[in-house]
Amino acid sequence: PPNSGLWTTGLCGCTEDCPSCWCALCCPCVLVGRMANILDQGMTSVFTGAAIFCIVQWFTGCGCLYSCLYRAKLRHKYGLPEEPCNDICTDCWCNCCSIAQAYRELRNRNINPALG
């Protein structure tokens, strides 16, 4: 596995995984749901994670606060730094990029989030 203390791709590394980037841009709830399922070790279904993201986004416009929770879980699990700034700022200012980066990180660590 990659070095535990470093991200395997940058925040704007979308060219390294175009399908995930497009999904994060067009339907971020899918990737957030998949990450929730993996990072909660199956306790949150893909559908539930995606639905919570959608509900929070639709009613408050702050789905980034929900996806931020999973970025933080991922960082803690692998000892990753808060880059380029803290999780809330990263997710609120660059939500699609942040979701795509976290999804790539799981894949680069040989975890296939698409399998749920």
C-alpha positions as CSV (number, residue, x, y, z in Angstrom):
1,P,0.0,0.0,0.0
2,P,1.0,3.6,-0.5
3,N,2.8,5.5,2.2
4,S,0.3,6.1,5.1
5,G,1.2,9.7,5.7
6,L,0.8,11.1,2.2
7,W,-2.1,11.5,-0.2
8,T,-1.5,9.4,-3.3
9,T,-2.9,12.2,-5.6
10,G,-3.4,15.9,-5.3
11,L,-6.7,17.7,-4.7
12,C,-6.8,18.7,-8.4
13,G,-5.7,15.3,-9.7
14,C,-8.8,14.7,-11.6
15,T,-7.0,13.7,-14.8
16,E,-5.7,10.7,-13.0
17,D,-9.2,9.3,-12.8
18,C,-11.6,11.0,-15.2
19,P,-14.7,8.8,-14.5
20,S,-14.6,9.5,-10.8
21,C,-14.1,13.2,-11.5
22,W,-17.1,13.3,-13.7
23,C,-19.2,11.4,-11.2
24,A,-18.1,13.8,-8.4
25,L,-19.1,16.7,-10.6
26,C,-22.4,15.4,-11.9
27,C,-23.6,13.1,-9.1
28,P,-21.4,13.4,-6.0
29,C,-24.0,11.6,-3.9
30,V,-22.9,8.3,-5.5
31,L,-19.3,8.6,-4.5
32,V,-20.1,9.9,-1.0
33,G,-22.5,6.9,-0.5
34,R,-19.8,4.5,-1.6
35,M,-17.2,6.1,0.7
36,A,-19.6,6.1,3.6
37,N,-20.2,2.4,3.1
38,I,-16.5,1.6,3.0
39,L,-15.4,4.0,5.8
40,D,-18.3,3.0,8.1
41,Q,-17.4,-0.6,7.5
42,G,-20.8,-1.5,6.0
43,M,-22.8,0.2,8.8
44,T,-24.0,2.8,6.3
45,S,-25.3,1.5,3.0
46,V,-24.4,3.2,-0.2
47,F,-28.0,4.2,-0.7
48,T,-28.2,5.7,2.8
49,G,-25.0,7.6,2.5
50,A,-26.0,9.0,-0.9
51,A,-29.5,9.9,0.4
52,I,-28.2,11.7,3.4
53,F,-25.8,13.7,1.2
54,C,-28.6,14.6,-1.1
55,I,-31.0,15.6,1.6
56,V,-28.5,17.8,3.3
57,Q,-27.5,19.3,0.0
58,W,-31.0,20.0,-1.2
59,F,-32.3,21.4,2.1
60,T,-29.3,23.4,3.3
61,G,-26.9,23.6,0.3
62,C,-24.2,22.3,2.7
63,G,-23.7,18.7,1.5
64,C,-20.1,19.5,1.9
65,L,-20.5,19.3,5.6
66,Y,-21.6,15.6,5.3
67,S,-18.9,14.7,2.8
68,C,-16.3,16.4,5.0
69,L,-17.0,13.8,7.7
70,Y,-15.9,11.1,5.4
71,R,-12.8,13.0,4.3
72,A,-11.9,13.3,7.9
73,K,-12.5,9.5,8.5
74,L,-10.3,8.7,5.5
75,R,-7.5,11.0,6.7
76,H,-7.6,9.5,10.2
77,K,-7.6,6.0,8.9
78,Y,-4.5,6.5,6.8
79,G,-2.7,9.3,8.7
80,L,-3.2,11.8,5.9
81,P,-2.5,15.5,6.4
82,E,-5.2,18.1,6.1
83,E,-4.2,19.5,2.8
84,P,-4.4,22.0,1.2
85,C,-6.4,23.3,4.3
86,N,-8.6,21.9,6.9
87,D,-11.3,19.4,5.9
88,I,-14.3,21.8,6.2
89,C,-12.6,24.4,4.0
90,T,-11.4,21.9,1.5
91,D,-14.9,20.3,1.1
92,C,-16.8,23.6,1.2
93,W,-14.6,25.4,-1.4
94,C,-13.7,22.4,-3.6
95,N,-16.4,19.8,-2.9
96,C,-16.2,17.9,-6.2
97,C,-12.4,17.9,-6.1
98,S,-12.4,16.8,-2.5
99,I,-14.9,14.0,-3.1
100,A,-13.0,12.8,-6.1
101,Q,-9.6,12.9,-4.3
102,A,-11.0,10.9,-1.4
103,Y,-12.5,8.3,-3.7
104,R,-9.2,8.0,-5.6
105,E,-7.4,7.6,-2.4
106,L,-9.5,4.5,-1.5
107,R,-9.0,3.1,-5.0
108,N,-5.2,3.7,-4.8
109,R,-5.1,1.9,-1.6
110,N,-6.6,-1.2,-3.3
111,I,-10.1,-0.7,-1.9
112,N,-12.8,-0.7,-4.5
113,P,-15.5,1.6,-3.2
114,A,-17.7,0.7,-6.2
115,L,-18.2,-2.7,-4.7
116,G,-19.7,-1.2,-1.6
